[in-house]
Amino acid sequence: MKQWNIKILYMGHSYGPKSVLTPNIDQDLWLEIPFWAFLLQADGRNILVDSGCNERFLQGGKGWAGLEFYIGKKYFDQALKDADITPEEIDTVLYTHLHNDHAAFSYLFKNARIIAQKKEWDTILNPIPPMLVRRDYDFEAIPELKTTNMVLIDGDLDVADGVRVFLTPGHSPGSMSVAVNTKKGVVAIVGDQFHFSCMAFPSMTEMVDMHGKTLKITRGPEVYGAFLPHSLVYNYYDFYDSGYKIMAIVDKYEPGYILGGHEPGLLHTFKTA
């Protein structure tokens, strides 16, 4: 099976208490919470997983939950520049889901297939009221996506040798994760199934911030079981089922094999070998 290299791309960040995502836990711990994208590369192929957040999401400089957001096209442009790649060189874009902080700037990928789950597309076209209150989706992205070479899939699929997408609903109806074969084995990019590693591994008592500093965090309550549910779960039954599915797919169920969409310390902690 082909082995892929994974580059982590910084697409901006928000700033707020950890408890905004882990309800009632660590209310006094304030963090820079990044927006990550992931560039998969092997044998001349360039696959991008997620693409950041458009600045039109902001209202008075604020984003979701009234947090300060530092986002937009300048972060997207700089991330690709740092990775030494252009949007035209991306051949495939995989959207873990279509929330506004993961699926921006689709119109720039002139030569790419854009792959998302059909259930997620159906949801952005017909959201329920809580999704509107939270402003989960950027509805201006709909006509932009319609101009692309968008491919809607239903379930699990090999999109390349060593890269497989699989449906992991819970955070949203059509969320999907991406299993990537690397030098150290299969890792999973899980979008917002687990924003932070401590949601996948509730026994964690430390996390690394965006600057490489180790922070003390509160262990997740045992009552929640194998996973720590976060504040943005659409369906809790699906959330737990998807967590076990991810657990079965990665080569090792431990930090470093689960890449969350907003885990602050990834640039310091993740290695492919």
DARA-V340913 format. One record per residue. N is the residue number from 1. RES is the residue in one small letter. SS is DSSP state (h for helix, s for strand, l for the rest). OMEGA is omega in radians with two decimals (999 if undefined). Layout:
n->(N | N)
res->(RES | RES)
ss->(SS | SS)
omega->(OMEGA | OMEGA)
//
This chain:
n->(1 | 2 | 3 | 4 | 5 | 6 | 7 | 8 | 9 | 10 | 11 | 12 | 13 | 14 | 15 | 16 | 17 | 18 | 19 | 20 | 21 | 22 | 23 | 24 | 25 | 26 | 27 | 28 | 29 | 30 | 31 | 32 | 33 | 34 | 35 | 36 | 37 | 38 | 39 | 40 | 41 | 42 | 43 | 44 | 45 | 46 | 47 | 48 | 49 | 50 | 51 | 52 | 53 | 54 | 55 | 56 | 57 | 58 | 59 | 60 | 61 | 62 | 63 | 64 | 65 | 66 | 67 | 68 | 69 | 70 | 71 | 72 | 73 | 74 | 75 | 76 | 77 | 78 | 79 | 80 | 81 | 82 | 83 | 84 | 85 | 86 | 87 | 88 | 89 | 90 | 91 | 92 | 93 | 94 | 95 | 96 | 97 | 98 | 99 | 100 | 101 | 102 | 103 | 104 | 105 | 106 | 107 | 108 | 109 | 110 | 111 | 112 | 113 | 114 | 115 | 116 | 117 | 118 | 119 | 120 | 121 | 122 | 123 | 124 | 125 | 126 | 127 | 128 | 129 | 130 | 131 | 132 | 133 | 134 | 135 | 136 | 137 | 138 | 139 | 140 | 141 | 142 | 143 | 144 | 145 | 146 | 147 | 148 | 149 | 150 | 151 | 152 | 153 | 154 | 155 | 156 | 157 | 158 | 159 | 160 | 161 | 162 | 163 | 164 | 165 | 166 | 167 | 168 | 169 | 170 | 171 | 172 | 173 | 174 | 175 | 176 | 177 | 178 | 179 | 180 | 181 | 182 | 183 | 184 | 185 | 186 | 187 | 188 | 189 | 190 | 191 | 192 | 193 | 194 | 195 | 196 | 197 | 198 | 199 | 200 | 201 | 202 | 203 | 204 | 205 | 206 | 207 | 208 | 209 | 210 | 211 | 212 | 213 | 214 | 215 | 216 | 217 | 218 | 219 | 220 | 221 | 222 | 223 | 224 | 225 | 226 | 227 | 228 | 229 | 230 | 231 | 232 | 233 | 234 | 235 | 236 | 237 | 238 | 239 | 240 | 241 | 242 | 243 | 244 | 245 | 246 | 247 | 248 | 249 | 250 | 251 | 252 | 253 | 254 | 255 | 256 | 257 | 258 | 259 | 260 | 261 | 262 | 263 | 264 | 265 | 266 | 267 | 268 | 269 | 270 | 271 | 272 | 273)
res->(m | k | q | w | n | i | k | i | l | y | m | g | h | s | y | g | p | k | s | v | l | t | p | n | i | d | q | d | l | w | l | e | i | p | f | w | a | f | l | l | q | a | d | g | r | n | i | l | v | d | s | g | c | n | e | r | f | l | q | g | g | k | g | w | a | g | l | e | f | y | i | g | k | k | y | f | d | q | a | l | k | d | a | d | i | t | p | e | e | i | d | t | v | l | y | t | h | l | h | n | d | h | a | a | f | s | y | l | f | k | n | a | r | i | i | a | q | k | k | e | w | d | t | i | l | n | p | i | p | p | m | l | v | r | r | d | y | d | f | e | a | i | p | e | l | k | t | t | n | m | v | l | i | d | g | d | l | d | v | a | d | g | v | r | v | f | l | t | p | g | h | s | p | g | s | m | s | v | a | v | n | t | k | k | g | v | v | a | i | v | g | d | q | f | h | f | s | c | m | a | f | p | s | m | t | e | m | v | d | m | h | g | k | t | l | k | i | t | r | g | p | e | v | y | g | a | f | l | p | h | s | l | v | y | n | y | y | d | f | y | d | s | g | y | k | i | m | a | i | v | d | k | y | e | p | g | y | i | l | g | g | h | e | p | g | l | l | h | t | f | k | t | a)
ss->(l | l | l | l | s | s | s | s | s | s | s | s | s | s | s | s | s | h | h | h | l | l | l | l | l | l | l | l | l | s | s | s | s | s | s | s | s | s | s | s | s | s | l | l | s | s | s | s | s | l | l | l | l | l | h | h | h | l | s | l | l | s | l | h | h | h | l | s | s | s | l | l | h | h | h | h | h | h | h | h | h | h | l | l | l | l | h | h | h | l | l | s | s | s | l | l | l | l | s | l | l | l | l | l | l | h | h | h | l | l | l | l | s | s | s | s | s | h | h | h | h | h | h | h | h | l | l | l | h | h | h | h | h | h | l | l | s | l | l | l | h | h | h | h | h | h | l | l | s | s | s | s | s | l | l | l | s | s | s | s | l | l | s | s | s | s | s | l | l | l | l | l | l | l | l | s | s | s | s | s | s | s | l | l | s | s | s | s | s | l | l | l | l | l | l | l | h | h | h | h | l | l | l | l | l | s | s | s | l | l | l | l | l | s | s | s | l | l | l | l | l | h | h | h | l | l | l | l | l | l | l | l | l | l | l | h | h | h | h | h | h | h | h | h | h | h | h | h | h | l | l | l | l | l | l | l | l | s | s | l | l | l | l | l | l | h | h | h | h | l | l | l | l)
omega->(-3.12 | 3.08 | -3.08 | 2.97 | -3.14 | 3.00 | 3.12 | -3.05 | -3.14 | -3.09 | -3.11 | -3.12 | 2.94 | -3.13 | -3.12 | 3.14 | 3.08 | -3.07 | 3.08 | 3.10 | 3.05 | -2.95 | 3.07 | 3.13 | 3.12 | -3.14 | -3.10 | -3.14 | -3.14 | -3.01 | 2.78 | -3.08 | -2.99 | 2.93 | -3.09 | 2.82 | -3.05 | 3.13 | 3.13 | -3.08 | 3.05 | 3.03 | 3.08 | 3.10 | 3.10 | 3.13 | 3.14 | 3.06 | -3.11 | -2.98 | 3.01 | -2.95 | 3.13 | -3.13 | 3.09 | 3.05 | -3.04 | 2.99 | -3.08 | -3.13 | -3.10 | 3.08 | -3.11 | 3.11 | 3.13 | -3.13 | 2.98 | 3.12 | 3.06 | -2.94 | 2.99 | -3.02 | -3.14 | 3.09 | 3.08 | -3.12 | -3.11 | -3.14 | 3.13 | 3.08 | 3.12 | 3.12 | 3.12 | -3.14 | 3.09 | 3.10 | -3.11 | -3.14 | 3.08 | -3.12 | -3.14 | 3.02 | 3.10 | 3.11 | 3.08 | 2.99 | -3.00 | 3.05 | -2.97 | 3.14 | 3.14 | -2.91 | -3.14 | 2.92 | -3.12 | -3.09 | -3.11 | -3.05 | -3.00 | -3.02 | -3.01 | 2.80 | 3.05 | -3.00 | 3.06 | 3.12 | 3.11 | 3.13 | 3.12 | 3.08 | 3.10 | -3.11 | 3.13 | 3.10 | -3.07 | -3.08 | 3.04 | -3.03 | 3.14 | 3.09 | 3.10 | 3.12 | -3.12 | -3.07 | -3.12 | -2.98 | 3.03 | -3.04 | 3.03 | 3.10 | -3.09 | 3.11 | 3.09 | 3.12 | -3.12 | 3.11 | -3.07 | 3.01 | -3.05 | 3.12 | 3.13 | -3.10 | -3.11 | 3.10 | -3.00 | -3.04 | 2.94 | 3.14 | 3.06 | 3.06 | -3.14 | 3.11 | -3.12 | 3.03 | 3.12 | -3.06 | 3.11 | -3.13 | -3.12 | 3.04 | 3.00 | -3.07 | -3.08 | 3.08 | 3.05 | 3.07 | -3.09 | 3.08 | -3.05 | 3.06 | -3.14 | 3.13 | -3.11 | 3.13 | -3.06 | 3.02 | -3.11 | 2.97 | -2.87 | 3.13 | -3.12 | 2.90 | 3.01 | 3.08 | -3.12 | 3.10 | -3.10 | 3.04 | 3.07 | -3.09 | -3.01 | 3.14 | 3.14 | 3.09 | 3.08 | 2.97 | -3.13 | -3.13 | -3.06 | -3.10 | 3.11 | 3.13 | 3.12 | -3.10 | 3.03 | 3.09 | -3.12 | 3.07 | 3.13 | 3.11 | -3.08 | -3.10 | -3.11 | 3.08 | -2.98 | -3.05 | 3.09 | 3.13 | 3.13 | -3.00 | -3.07 | 3.11 | 3.13 | -3.09 | -3.05 | 3.06 | 3.11 | -3.13 | -3.14 | 3.10 | -3.13 | 3.08 | 3.12 | 3.11 | 3.10 | 3.12 | -3.10 | -3.01 | -3.10 | -3.13 | 3.07 | 3.11 | 3.14 | 3.10 | -3.06 | 3.07 | 3.09 | -3.09 | 3.14 | -3.05 | -3.08 | 3.13 | -2.98 | -2.96 | -2.99 | -3.11 | -3.11 | -2.98 | -3.02 | 3.04 | -3.12 | -3.14 | 999)
//
